[in-house]
Amino acid sequence: MRLRFAEGKQKELIRAFKEKQGLTWKQLANLLGIKEGRLKAYIEETSLIEGEIYNFLDEKGEYKKFILKKKENNWGRKKGGLNSKGRIKKIKEPLDSEELAEFYGAMLGDGNSHRTKYYESRDNKRGVYVIRIVGDARFDKKYHLEYLKPIIEKLFNVKVRVRIYTNKNVIFIEAHGTNLVEFLEKKGFPPGNKIKNKLRIPDWIKSNKNYLKVCLRGLYDTDGSVYKLTGQNSHQICFTNANKGLLEDVRNSLLLLGINCSKISNKDVYITKKSELRKFLKLIGFSNDRHLKKVKMWNLIAP
């Protein structure tokens, strides 16, 4: 479906989104999965914007009042999953495993699931269905490209795209699909704001210590930090998150595994004693190269 806006409003919508996100025109075209020529046509209003792209750009529906007409079309499937003919991409639904639990931990840390529904008719469901994991392009690039991306592709048999914005030091990997978003929802990760949804470590992970260890690894790879205390020959491993319930889950899980840690302080849980640091590294460890380099540099594993 294509949308006809009041004159100037299609251009205004696209420019407002671009400025809010701090993107170049090329980056915006890549994000939407279209060529720059197509984006230029939308800006010049010589081509009507597609309904799925509109829903992505205007999640709150602020420009809905400016839509004058909706036109049916038979356009092909849009790159990136924003446009389709109503066909739902099939995925491989993995069984519970350590790989799935580690991926889930990374999602709890720096991931998000997004769903914008759009209906042409009762039987024809379209929309934006995407999962993303975000990181720092300076430090997390290897972790995203060489570790997380292959895990997601193997688990779900989906195409994973990589976006890098060097001007903002941001990298994220993303995969599209209705079934992918709905599968994660069944596993306890609904789309939307993670804080508002009060996401926790799900029971299917908590009930298996091996799953719990690797889930914690995914959490610490994304929301963890390793550093040397100023002026001291001692170190800390810290987990930081704004979700109090998730902080409680992480702390309780560490204690369950025999790793002593601090009480929750603001948004942090600390591991400080050398013996506990070594327990953590032995039982949980890291997959993210940014943390592994520090562990090796400071020889934290050695007794």
Backbone as a ProteinNet text record, in pm:
[ID]
protein_1_A
[PRIMARY]
MRLRFAEGKQKELIRAFKEKQGLTWKQLANLLGIKEGRLKAYIEETSLIEGEIYNFLDEKGEYKKFILKKKENNWGRKKGGLNSKGRIKKIKEPLDSEELAEFYGAMLGDGNSHRTKYYESRDNKRGVYVIRIVGDARFDKKYHLEYLKPIIEKLFNVKVRVRIYTNKNVIFIEAHGTNLVEFLEKKGFPPGNKIKNKLRIPDWIKSNKNYLKVCLRGLYDTDGSVYKLTGQNSHQICFTNANKGLLEDVRNSLLLLGINCSKISNKDVYITKKSELRKFLKLIGFSNDRHLKKVKMWNLIAP
[TERTIARY]
83.7	0	87.6	51.2	122	32.9	96	21.7	44.8	-63.5	-51.9	-74.9	24.9	18.6	-21.3	-62.8	-81.3	52.9	50	171.9	274.7	396.8	507.4	522.4	418.9	423.6	506.5	510	594.4	741.1	778.8	916.2	947.8	854.7	873.5	893.9	814.9	826.1	964.7	1010.6	1139.7	1253.9	1250.6	1355.5	1357.7	1240.9	1233.3	1294.3	1266.1	1322.8	1473.9	1521.8	1665.4	1738.6	1686.4	1751.4	1747.7	1636.5	1623.6	1723.2	1745.6	1836.1	1981.4	2005.1	2140.5	2205	2127.9	2175.9	2209.8	2299.8	2318.8	2209.3	2195.2	2093.9	2126.3	2253.3	2293.6	2260.6	2288.3	2258.7	2108.7	2030.5	1885.2	1835.3	1887.8	1847.9	1882.8	2002.2	2043.9	1953.2	1917.2	1830.8	1694.4	1642.9	1512.4	1520.2	1643.8	1661.3	1622.2	1640.5	1607.7	1728.1	1726.1	1833.8	1816.5	1929	1923.5	1833.7	1828.2	1741.1	1594.9	1555.8	1418.2	1390.7	1488.7	1471.8	1458.3	1537.8	1529.8	1390.7	1334.2	1199.4	1096.3	1115.5	1024.3	1037	1162.5	1186.1	1125.2	1142.3	1089	939.2	884.6	741.6	696.4	789.8	753.6	712.8	729.3	688.1	618.7	509.8	435.4	507.8	513.6	583.5	503.3	574.7	509.9	460.6	349	288.1	379	456.8	543.8	654.9	707.3	812	754	633.3	568.6	556.7	511.7	496.3	628.5	735.9	868.9	912.7	888.2	931.5	845.4	719.4	624.5	556.8	635.9	585.9	471.3	472	367.8	245.4	253.5	139.1	110.5	213.3	192.4	153.4	190.5	160.6	39.9	-25.7	-139.9	-250.3	-265.6	-372.5	-348	-224.5	-192.4	-206.8	-245.2	-263.1	-395.4	-387.8	-507.5	-568.3	-482.1	-531.5	-438.5	-495.4	-418.1	-441.2	-331.7	-341.9	-285.7	-361.5	-314.3	-204.4	-113.9	-11	34.7	107.8	161.3	313.6	369.8	514.3	576.6	700.9	774.4	818.8	875	922.7	1036	1024.7	1127.7	1243.7	1364.9	1484.7	1474.7	1527.9	1531	1404.8	1303.6	1183.9	1079.3	1100.8	1000.3	883.4	903.7	796.9	781.6	662	640.3	504.9	472.2	340.3	250.4	282.8	204	258.7	364.8	424.1	509.3	502.1	577.7	702.4	817.4	942.7	948.1	986.2	1001.8	1138.6	1144.5	1271.8	1282.9	1401.9	1422.2	1399.6	1307.9	1283.8	1373.2	1478.3	1573.9	1518.8	1568.6	1539.7	1623.1	1585.5	1664.1	1807.9	1902.7	2043.6	2127.8	2256.4	2346.5	2362	2367.1	2379	2258.4	2138.9	2018.1	2018.4	2062.9	2066.1	2167.1	2281	2380.6	2330.6	2268.7	2207.7	2101.2	2020	1913.9	1973.6	2086.4	2153	2200	2256.2	2299.9	2181.1	2067	1946	1897.9	1902	1862.5	1952.8	2079.4	2173.6	2158.1	2196.5	2197.6	2103.3	2010.1	1921.2	1784.1	1709.2	1569.4	1492.4	1364.7	1273.6	1165.5	1137.9	1047.7	939	816.2	705	610.8	592.9	493.1	394.5	275.6	175.4	108.6	78	8.4	-80.6	-208.8	-303.4	-364.5	-351.1	-421.1	-564	-579.5	-711.5	-703.9	-815.5	-820.4	-726	-710.5	-630	-489.6	-456	-326.7	-251.8	-161	-88.5	50.8	82.6	215	272.1	398.8	456	605.7	663.2	806.3	827	902	933.5	1084.7	1153.6	1299.7	1356.7	1468.9	1545.2	1680.5	1736.1	1866.7	1948.3	2079.8	2172.7	2269.5	2281	2360	2489.6	2596.2	2723.6	2803.6	2922.6	3015.3	3103.8	3098.8	3172.4	3323.4	3372.2	3516.2	3563.1	3478	3522.3	3447.8	3325.3	3241.5	3230.8	3302.9	3289.8	3319.4	3430.1	3467.8	3364	3316	3215.2	3087.8	3043.3	2921.4	2938.2	3047.6	3065	3107.4	3196.4	3254.7	3192	3110.7	3052.2	2899.4	2839.3	2693.2	2626	2675.6	2613.6	2606.5	2716.4	2708.2	2613.4	2606.4	2515.8	2370.6	2333.7	2194.9	2161.5	2254.1	2230.4	2215.2	2297.1	2290	2162.8	2125.8	2008.5	1879.2	1863.2	1733.8	1732.5	1849.5	1859.9	1801.9	1847.8	1802.4	1922.7	1895.1	1999.8	2016.6	2139.9	2169.8	2243.7	2189.3	2251.2	2334.3	2436.4	2525.2	2514.5	2496.2	2493.9	2603.4	2685.7	2792	2781.9	2771.7	2767.3	2889.6	2995.7	3122.5	3113.4	3024.9	3012.7	2953.9	2886.4	2829.5	2892	2991.9	3057.2	2956.9	2860.8	2755.1	2762.4	2748.9	2733	2610.5	2531.5	2427.2	2403	2363.8	2325.3	2175.1	2110.3	1965.3	1918.9	1807.3	1743	1594	1530.4	1388.9	1306.4	1181.3	1089.8	984.3	860.8	749.5	771.4	807.9	825.7	939.3	1042.8	1156.2	1114.2	1042.9	995.5	897.5	808.9	709.7	771.2	876.4	945.4	1008.3	1076.5	1138.3	1033.8	917.8	810.2	766.2	758.1	721.5	826.6	952.2	1059.7	1074.1	986.6	987.9	1042.4	1064.5	1121.5	1023.6	921.7	823.4	882.6	830.2	877.9	839.9	916.9	887.6	998.3	969.7	1066.4	1096.5	1223.9	1260.7	1237.7	1259.1	1240.4	1092.2	1009.5	865.1	809.2	864.8	818.9	876.7	970	1030.6	1086.1	1167.7	1222.5	1317.5	1308.4	1391.7	1455.4	1543.6	1595.7	1482.6	1440.8	1324	1353.3	1247.2	1260	1329.9	1311.4	1373.6	1526	1577	1721.2	1759.7	1682.2	1714.3	1716.8	1636	1623.7	1738.1	1827.8	1940.4	2068.2	2157.3	2276.5	2367.6	2375.8	2458.9	2402.4	2268.7	2204.8	2225.2	2214	2227.3	2366.8	2468.3	2606.6	2626.4	2581.3	2606.1	2514.1	2396.2	2309.1	2377	2436.2	2511.6	2629.1	2692.2	2802.2	2751.9	2635.7	2579.3	2546.4	2496.8	2464.8	2590.2	2693.7	2818.5	2895	2883.9	2948.6	2892.6	2764.5	2698.4	2687.7	2649.5	2629.7	2731.3	2837.1	2939.8	3062.1	3149.6	3275.1	3381.7	3505.8	3620.9	3719	3764.1	3855.2	3941.8	4050.1	4142.7	4104.6	4099.8	4063	4175.6	4138.5	4236	4330.5	4460.7	4561.3	4575.1	4515	4521.1	4562.4	4616.2	4649.8	4536.3	4416	4298.4	4201.9	4108.6	4021.2	3876.8	3787.2	3644.9	3582.3	3483.2	3393.1	3257.3	3198.8	3073.6	2965.4	2844.4	2728.4	2639.3	2600.3	2520.2	2394	2280.2	2153.6	2050.4	1960	1857.4	1736	1731.3	1618.8	1648.4	1581.7	1609.2	1583.3	1476.3	1445.2	1553.6	1608.7	1716.4	1842.3	1870.9	1985	1971.5	1850.7	1827.1	1849.9	1804.1	1824.9	1973.9	2049	2192.7	2262.3	2231.4	2295.1	2260	2133.4	2091.9	2153.3	2169	2228.8	2376.6	2447.9	2588.9	2602.9	2518.4	2524.7	2490.7	2393.3	2355.7	2473	2553.6	2669.6	2791.9	2776.1	2886.5	2982.1	2938.3	3022.8	2973.3	3053.2	3013.8	3026.1	2928.2	2925.8	2866	2868.4	2813.8	2661.8	2603.6	2461.4	2441.9	2318.6	2289.9	2314	2398.3	2430	2389.7	2284.1	2229.9	2187.5	2267.8	2235.7	2343.7	2422.1	2540.5	2546.2	2612.7	2651.9	2800.5	2880.3	3025	3078.8	3183.6	3264.4	3405.2	3461.7	3588.4	3698.7	3668.2	3773.5	3837.1	3969.4	4041.3	3987.4	3958.3	3908.5	3774.3	3690	3558.9	3569.3	3665.7	3690.3	3729.6	3815	3860.8	3747.6	3661.9	3544.6	3457.2	3433.5	3350.3	3411.3	3539.8	3605.8	3609.7	3615.9	3618.3	3480	3377.3	3242.2	3163.9	3186.9	3106.4	3193.2	3290.1	3383.1	3321	3396.3	3352.3	3368.7	3285.7	3303	3341.1	3319.8	3347.6	3495.8	3558.4	3702.7	3743.3	3654.7	3690.3	3719.6	3649.7	3672.7	3787.9	3795.1	3900.1	4039.1	4055.6	4185.9	4229.9	4137.3	4171	4202.8	4124.9	4148.8	4289.3	4328.4	4461.5	4570.9	4546.7	4645.9	4678	4573.4	4593.9	4612.5	4613.6	4639.1	4546.3	4416.1	4321.5	4287.8	4311.6	4274.8	4375.8	4502.5	4608.1	4585.1	4610.4	4592.2	4696.7
-119	0	124.5	222.9	350	461.2	561.5	666.2	800.7	874.8	1010.9	1108.2	1193.1	1289.9	1427.8	1511.1	1652.2	1707.1	1800.3	1850.9	1895.9	1845.6	1883.3	1797.9	1720.6	1645.9	1518.4	1455.9	1337	1375.9	1485.6	1536	1571.9	1638.8	1682.4	1563.2	1458.8	1338.2	1275.4	1259	1193.2	1277.3	1408.2	1495.4	1497.6	1497.1	1498.3	1371.8	1256.9	1130.6	1131.7	1175.8	1180.5	1266.2	1384	1475.9	1422.4	1362.4	1307.9	1195.1	1111.6	998.3	1036.9	1155.6	1199.8	1121.2	1088.1	1004.1	1087.2	1035.3	1090.2	1033.8	1089.6	1036.9	892.5	864.3	728.3	631.3	672	586.4	562.9	666	650.8	553.4	566.3	474.5	331.2	311.7	177.4	123.9	209.9	168.5	124.3	195	161.4	47.6	14.2	-94.5	-56.9	70.2	116.6	188.7	211.8	284.5	434	505.7	650.5	719.7	665.6	722.8	716	604.2	589.7	687.1	701.7	795.5	938	972.2	1105.6	1129.8	1027.5	1040.2	1064.2	999.4	1022.7	1167	1215.2	1350.7	1453.3	1430.5	1523.6	1505.1	1399.9	1368.1	1337.8	1281.7	1233.5	1087.2	1024.9	886.1	876.7	802.6	787.9	691.1	727.3	645.5	518.7	410.6	283.3	282	214.1	211.9	157.4	52.9	-7.9	86.7	162.6	258.9	372.1	414.5	517.7	471.7	348.8	298.1	295	268.7	266.6	408.3	504.8	642.2	714.8	679.1	752.7	656.2	599.6	496.1	547.1	676.4	732.7	780.3	773	811.1	959.9	1042.4	1187.1	1246.3	1178	1229.8	1158.9	1075.8	1001.2	1094.3	1207.2	1302	1369.5	1358.6	1422.6	1328	1201.5	1105.5	1133.9	1159.3	1192.4	1070.4	974.4	860.4	741.8	621.6	498.1	423.7	385.1	319.6	178.1	79.7	-58.5	-70.7	-165.5	-190.6	-334.6	-378.2	-514.6	-513.8	-415.3	-404.5	-526.5	-554.2	-670.5	-650.5	-753.5	-751.4	-652	-569.5	-468.9	-526.2	-480.5	-526.9	-490.4	-579.2	-551.8	-589.3	-635.6	-684.2	-579.2	-450.9	-349	-359	-420.5	-429.8	-574.3	-622.8	-760	-770.2	-886.3	-908.8	-985.1	-970.6	-1040.9	-1178.3	-1219.5	-1350	-1341.3	-1441.2	-1443.3	-1528.7	-1469.1	-1541.9	-1655.6	-1772	-1885.1	-1880.7	-1924.1	-1935.1	-2076.2	-2110.6	-2234.1	-2201.9	-2272.2	-2249.2	-2342.5	-2289.3	-2375.3	-2430.5	-2546.6	-2602.3	-2528.5	-2541.9	-2480.5	-2532.9	-2442.8	-2480.1	-2372	-2399.4	-2300.1	-2181.9	-2209.3	-2099.9	-2006.8	-2066.6	-1984.7	-1902.8	-1962.4	-1892.7	-1778.2	-1797.2	-1689.6	-1574.9	-1609.3	-1507.5	-1431	-1503.2	-1440.4	-1342.5	-1379.5	-1289.7	-1162	-1175.4	-1057.1	-968.3	-1030.3	-953.6	-879.9	-945.8	-880.2	-761	-772.3	-664.3	-548.7	-569.2	-459.2	-482.6	-574.3	-604.1	-542	-543.5	-501.7	-571.2	-586.2	-647	-545.4	-530.1	-423.7	-480.4	-441	-484.7	-367.4	-334.1	-234.1	-302	-327	-396.5	-300.1	-353.8	-276.6	-373	-345.5	-435.9	-373.1	-441.7	-400.6	-452.1	-570.6	-631	-728.1	-786.9	-878.9	-997.3	-1041.6	-1160.7	-1129.4	-1003.5	-966.8	-877.7	-939.8	-869.1	-831.1	-704.4	-656.2	-577.6	-536.5	-451.2	-466.5	-402.2	-409.4	-502.3	-607.9	-704.2	-722.6	-674.3	-676.5	-691.3	-762	-766	-701.6	-636.2	-571	-589	-594.5	-586.4	-474.2	-379	-258.6	-264.9	-207.9	-203.4	-80.8	-69.4	39.1	-4.2	69.2	31.2	26.7	97.3	98.8	-28.6	-87.6	-198	-329.7	-323.5	-443	-500.2	-443.9	-485.5	-633.2	-679.9	-820.6	-912.1	-874.5	-953.7	-965.3	-854.7	-855.9	-933.7	-907.2	-965.4	-1111.4	-1145.5	-1279.2	-1374.1	-1319.8	-1407.7	-1405.8	-1290	-1285.1	-1312.2	-1250.3	-1266.7	-1413.8	-1490.3	-1632.7	-1712.8	-1677.7	-1749.3	-1729.3	-1605.9	-1576.9	-1647.6	-1642.8	-1707.8	-1858.8	-1916.6	-2061.1	-2100.2	-2022.8	-2055.5	-2049.3	-1943.9	-1916.4	-1930.5	-1952.8	-1963.4	-1838.1	-1721.2	-1593.4	-1511.5	-1414.4	-1321.6	-1213.9	-1189.5	-1086.9	-971.6	-853.1	-734.5	-662	-593.1	-517	-369.8	-285.4	-140.5	-78.6	6.6	74	223.9	303.2	448	504.2	526.9	568.2	706.8	792.4	926.2	922.8	813.4	798.3	680.8	616.2	498.9	389.7	369.6	271.5	158.2	36.2	-79.5	-155.8	-205.5	-298.2	-401.2	-517.6	-624.8	-643.1	-677	-688.6	-800.8	-858.5	-962.3	-935.2	-956	-925.7	-1053.3	-1044.4	-1156.1	-1162.4	-1179.7	-1194.1	-1312.4	-1426.7	-1547.4	-1534.3	-1458.7	-1439.2	-1361	-1250.3	-1168.5	-1247.9	-1322.8	-1398.9	-1517	-1577	-1684.8	-1631.6	-1516.7	-1459.2	-1421	-1377.2	-1344.5	-1469.3	-1581.9	-1707.4	-1748.1	-1709.5	-1745.8	-1645.8	-1543.8	-1449.4	-1312.4	-1283.6	-1154.8	-1084.6	-1016.2	-949	-823.5	-781	-657.8	-536.8	-430.3	-307.8	-271.9	-177.4	-126.6	-230.8	-267.1	-372.5	-331.2	-203.7	-156.5	-158.2	-104	-102.9	-245	-333.9	-473	-554.5	-494.2	-557.1	-695.9	-701.7	-829.9	-887.5	-1017	-1089.8	-1209.1	-1277.6	-1404.2	-1506.1	-1568	-1657.9	-1789.6	-1857.1	-1981.6	-2091.5	-2095	-2202.3	-2192	-2072.9	-2054.5	-2075.8	-2019.9	-2032.6	-2176.7	-2261.2	-2400.5	-2489.7	-2436.4	-2514.5	-2434.1	-2483.7	-2406.1	-2377.2	-2470.1	-2444.9	-2331.6	-2330.5	-2220.9	-2089.2	-2096.8	-1976.5	-1916	-1999	-1949.6	-1874.1	-1933.4	-1867.7	-1747.3	-1748.8	-1631.3	-1514.4	-1543.2	-1439.9	-1391.1	-1481.9	-1440.8	-1339.8	-1368.4	-1275.7	-1141.1	-1143.5	-1019.8	-939.1	-1007.2	-936.6	-893.2	-968.6	-926.5	-793.9	-769.6	-650.6	-538.6	-570.8	-468.5	-477.7	-554	-568.3	-483.4	-470.1	-397.2	-457.5	-445.7	-494.6	-379.2	-347.2	-233.5	-248	-171.9	-167.6	-50.5	-74.5	31.4	134.6	260.4	369.4	363.2	363.3	366.5	237.6	129.5	2	-109.8	-214.3	-331.8	-434.3	-386.8	-473.3	-432.9	-522.5	-503.5	-533.2	-492.8	-521.7	-564.9	-650.6	-680	-628.1	-545.1	-478.9	-509.4	-527.7	-539	-419.4	-349.8	-228.3	-240.6	-208.5	-212.8	-130.8	-67.3	16.9	-63.9	-191.6	-278.5	-343.8	-298.2	-347.1	-497.1	-544.4	-686.6	-770.8	-723.7	-796.4	-793.5	-680.3	-672.5	-775.8	-789.7	-888.1	-1029.6	-1055.5	-1187.8	-1217.6	-1119.1	-1138.8	-1164.9	-1084	-1102.2	-1238.3	-1274.1	-1402.8	-1520.2	-1504.1	-1609.7	-1627.5	-1517.2	-1525.5	-1599.2	-1561.7	-1626.1	-1774.5	-1808.6	-1947.7	-2028.6	-1965.7	-2033.2	-2027.9	-1970.7	-1967.4	-1852.2	-1747.5	-1630.4	-1515.7	-1477.1	-1368.6	-1234.6	-1149.1	-1018.3	-916.8	-791.1	-683.7	-685.6	-609.1	-580.6	-485.5	-470.5	-379.2	-236.4	-164.9	-25.8	59.3	136.4	216.2	123.7	116.8	30.5	-74.9	-103.4	-187.3	-302.6	-410.1	-521.5	-544.7	-550.4	-560.2	-695	-740.1	-852.4	-797.7	-810.8	-742.9	-837.2	-927.1	-1014	-1097.5	-1114.4	-1188.6	-1329.7	-1394.5	-1532.5	-1539.1	-1436.8	-1434.7	-1397.8	-1308.7	-1275.7	-1401.4	-1483.4	-1605.7	-1706.5	-1713.6	-1801.4	-1758.7	-1628.1	-1576.1	-1611.8	-1587.6	-1612.5	-1760.9	-1845	-1990	-2043.2	-1997.4	-2051.4	-1982	-1852.7	-1773.3	-1719.7	-1637.8	-1586	-1486.3	-1454.6	-1358.6	-1416.4	-1368.1	-1394.9	-1267.9	-1153	-1024.1	-990.7	-965.5	-941.1	-819.1	-721	-599.9	-633.8	-733.2	-776.2	-877.1	-967.2	-1068.9	-1007.2	-898.6	-831.3	-781.9	-726	-676.1	-790.5	-897.9	-1014.3	-1069.5	-1079.3	-1130.5	-1031.9	-903.2	-802.1	-799.4	-813.6	-809	-946.4	-1049.5	-1186.5	-1223.4	-1196.5	-1217.1	-1363.8	-1448.1	-1588.8	-1665.5	-1625.8	-1700.2	-1695.7	-1807	-1811.4	-1728.2
0	0	0	-83.4	-88.8	-34.1	24.7	92.7	26.6	7.3	-44.8	70.6	94.4	203.3	150.7	241.5	207.6	159.7	69.2	6.5	111.2	94.2	182.2	306.1	343.2	468.8	458.2	341.1	323.4	340.1	276.8	288.6	433.8	498.3	636.9	729.8	711.2	794.4	781.4	658.9	636.1	692.3	668.7	719.5	872.7	933.6	1080.4	1139.3	1078.4	1127	1110.1	994.2	966.2	1068.6	1097.2	1190.3	1332.9	1370.4	1505.5	1529.3	1427	1440	1410.9	1358.3	1328.4	1215.3	1111.9	1003.3	880.3	797.2	663.8	574.9	453.2	361.1	323.6	306.5	270.9	383.7	507.2	622.4	636.1	611.2	620.3	513.4	391.7	285	322.3	379.1	421.5	531.4	625.3	735.6	684.6	583.3	527	426.3	385.9	290.5	149	114.3	-19.9	-79	-210.5	-275.6	-252.6	-261.6	-238.9	-341.8	-463.6	-565.5	-525.7	-466.4	-418.9	-305.7	-214.5	-103.8	-156.3	-258	-317.7	-376.1	-439.8	-496.4	-387.2	-272	-159.7	-109.2	-99.8	-51.3	-146.5	-275.6	-375.5	-397.5	-333.3	-340.6	-482.8	-561.2	-694.7	-688.8	-573.6	-551.3	-417	-411.3	-286.3	-192.8	-66.6	32.5	61.5	85.3	116.6	261.6	281.9	414.1	522	488	586.7	629.1	532.2	565.2	649.2	615.5	696.9	842.4	863.8	1000.8	1075.1	1003.5	1064.9	1102.3	1013.5	1037	1139.8	1146.3	1231.2	1328.1	1418.2	1509.3	1596.1	1629.3	1714.9	1635.8	1503.2	1420.3	1416.2	1436.3	1441.7	1306	1195.9	1062.3	999.6	1075.5	1022.2	973.4	1041.4	1006.5	871.6	818.9	691.8	572.8	598.9	490.7	420.1	289.1	212.6	144.5	105.4	30	44.8	43.9	46.9	-83.5	-148.9	-279.6	-271.3	-317.2	-322.2	-426.5	-404.7	-504.5	-495.2	-594.4	-599.7	-599.6	-531	-530.8	-466.2	-504.9	-453.2	-310.6	-260.3	-123.4	-106.6	-6.4	17.9	95.7	61.3	131.2	277.3	362.5	504.5	576	503.4	570.8	597.9	554.8	580.4	484.6	367.6	268.9	225.3	218.3	175.8	111.6	59.5	1.7	98.8	225.8	324.1	355	284.3	310.8	436.3	519.2	643.9	626.1	657.4	644.2	745.1	698.1	786.8	852.9	975.9	1046.1	1102.8	1140.8	1215.2	1362	1425.5	1567.9	1648.5	1710.6	1780.9	1910.9	1947.5	2079	2182.7	2309.4	2415.6	2409.1	2421.7	2412.4	2477.8	2496.7	2552.4	2456.6	2326.6	2229.2	2236.4	2245.9	2254.8	2383.5	2493.1	2621.4	2620.2	2555.5	2548.2	2461.4	2348.5	2263	2340.9	2417.7	2496.1	2597	2658	2751.6	2684.4	2563.5	2489	2454.1	2421.6	2393.7	2518.7	2633.3	2758.1	2788.3	2747.7	2774	2677.1	2552.7	2455.4	2337.6	2350.3	2239.5	2255.4	2145.9	2152.2	2041.2	2063.5	1967.1	1935	1805.2	1762.9	1671.7	1697.6	1613.8	1590.4	1462.4	1424.4	1331.6	1379.4	1298.4	1201.6	1085.2	983.6	906.6	900.4	837.2	711.2	599.3	478.2	481.7	537.7	551.6	668.1	699.9	813.5	794.2	670.2	642.9	591.3	579.3	522.6	622.1	698.2	803.4	754.6	766.4	732	848.6	834.6	937.2	945.6	1045.6	1073	1191.4	1170	1275.7	1273.9	1374.7	1370.8	1511.9	1521.1	1645.3	1617.9	1718.3	1704.4	1831.6	1814.6	1926.8	1894.3	1985.9	1963.5	2042.8	1986.6	2056.7	2018.5	2075.2	2045.5	1929.3	1819.5	1699	1722.5	1823.6	1850.7	1919.2	2003.3	2087.5	2064.8	2012.2	2003.3	1862.6	1767.8	1628.5	1608.5	1664.3	1648.7	1713	1829.6	1901.1	1818.9	1759.8	1679.8	1549.8	1479.3	1346.8	1350.4	1443.3	1443.6	1544.5	1635.5	1738.1	1735.1	1759	1767.3	1633.5	1529.1	1397.1	1355.1	1362.1	1326	1415.4	1544.4	1634.9	1591.8	1562.3	1521.8	1391.5	1296	1166.6	1183.1	1270.1	1292.8	1367	1468.2	1549.1	1468.8	1388.9	1326.8	1174.5	1116.2	969.9	903.5	949.4	895.5	849.7	766	723.3	828.7	868.7	968.5	901.3	914.9	857.3	961.8	915.1	1002.5	965.4	1064.9	1043.5	1130.3	1070.9	1144.9	1116.6	1223.1	1211.6	1283.6	1207.8	1267.5	1330.7	1279.1	1337	1477.6	1511.1	1644.7	1720.8	1660.5	1721.5	1756.1	1667.7	1692.3	1590.4	1638	1551.2	1599.2	1505.6	1548.1	1439.4	1485.8	1394.7	1408.1	1297.2	1300.1	1209.6	1247.3	1166.7	1166.7	1051	1034.6	1025.8	1068.7	1051.8	1158.7	1115.1	1209.7	1302.8	1243.9	1324.6	1423.6	1387.4	1476.7	1600.4	1579.5	1691.2	1777.9	1713.5	1788.9	1863.4	1806.3	1877	2005.8	1997.8	2116.7	2221.3	2173.4	2267.4	2343.5	2274.1	2340.8	2444.1	2419.4	2511.8	2625.3	2627.9	2739	2707	2576.6	2536.5	2441.7	2495.5	2409.9	2345.8	2230.9	2169.1	2252.5	2234.5	2308.2	2405	2491.6	2588	2695.9	2709.9	2804.2	2949.2	2979.4	3116.9	3152.9	3063.4	3088.4	3094.9	3012.5	3012.4	3127.5	3201.2	3319.6	3286.7	3182.8	3139.3	3242.6	3262.5	3358.5	3288.2	3358.2	3308.4	3318.9	3210.5	3214.4	3286.2	3326.5	3402.5	3324.1	3190.8	3113.9	3119.2	3148.2	3166.4	3313.1	3402.9	3546.1	3593.1	3531.6	3577.6	3529.4	3448.8	3396.8	3420.7	3505.6	3543.2	3425.3	3331.4	3213.6	3129.2	3113.9	3041.7	3117.2	3249.2	3331.5	3318.4	3317.7	3305.6	3174.9	3065.2	2936.5	2915.1	2976.4	2971.1	3042.7	3158.3	3229.4	3145.7	3073.3	2985.4	2881.6	2819.5	2722.9	2785.6	2908.8	2979.4	3010.1	3059.1	3093	2968.7	2858.9	2734.3	2684.9	2710.5	2658.8	2762.5	2884.5	2987.5	3100.3	3080.4	3182.3	3152.2	3251.7	3233.7	3324.5	3280.6	3357	3367.6	3487.4	3500.8	3625.3	3624.1	3736.8	3825.6	3956.6	4049.6	4056.8	4057.4	4054.9	4174.7	4145.8	4251.7	4329.2	4279.5	4351.5	4255.7	4314.9	4234.6	4243.7	4223.5	4229.1	4118.4	4089	3974	4011.9	3924.3	3944.2	3811.7	3825.5	3714.5	3757.5	3673.3	3709.5	3606.4	3653.7	3565.9	3591.8	3484.5	3495.6	3412.3	3473.9	3401.8	3477.1	3403.9	3465.5	3512.4	3477.7	3514.9	3649.9	3753.4	3888.2	3900.2	3836.4	3842.8	3779.5	3667.4	3601.7	3686.7	3751.8	3843.9	3955.3	4009.3	4114.6	4063	3939.3	3879.9	3863.8	3816.3	3794.9	3928	4027.8	4159.5	4218.8	4216.4	4272.4	4196.4	4066.7	3985.3	4018.5	4039.3	4078.4	4211.5	4306.6	4437.8	4427.4	4344	4323.1	4269	4184.8	4126	4216.3	4335.5	4431.5	4412.4	4342.8	4319.5	4407.5	4505.5	4595.1	4523.6	4546.7	4480.5	4575.6	4534.3	4617.2	4616.1	4705.3	4694.6	4576.5	4535.1	4423.6	4469.9	4397.5	4428.5	4308.9	4326.3	4216.9	4102.5	3994.8	3881	3859.7	3963.9	3947.6	4046.4	3999.9	4086.5	4061.8	4171.3	4158.1	4206.8	4140.5	4188.4	4204.6	4326.4	4354.8	4402.6	4493.9	4548.2	4437.3	4445.1	4341.3	4325.3	4437	4429.9	4358.9	4377.9	4314.4	4166.5	4135.5	3995	3918	3978.7	3912.6	3898.6	4000.3	3990.2	3872.5	3864	3755	3619.9	3604.6	3476.2	3441.7	3544.1	3521.1	3486.3	3557.4	3539.9	3426.8	3409.8	3315.8	3202.3	3235.2	3135.9	3040	2936.8	2835.8	2695.7	2604.6	2461.8	2387.4	2452.4	2391.1	2403.3	2288.9	2284.3	2365.8	2378.9	2454.7	2601.4	2658	2795.3	2803.3	2707.3	2707.3	2704	2629.2	2621.6	2759.3	2836.3	2969.7	3065.4	3054.9	3140.3	3116.9	2991.4	2957.8	2998.1	2975.6	3006.7	3155.5	3236.4	3380.9	3443.7	3361.2	3407.3	3523.6	3504	3613	3638	3539.4	3555.1	3639.3	3631	3701.7	3851.9	3922.7	4067.4	4139
[MASK]
+++++++++++++++++++++++++++++++++++++++++++++++++++++++++++++++++++++++++++++++++++++++++++++++++++++++++++++++++++++++++++++++++++++++++++++++++++++++++++++++++++++++++++++++++++++++++++++++++++++++++++++++++++++++++++++++++++++++++++++++++++++++++++++++++++++++++++++++++++++++++++++++++++++++++++++++

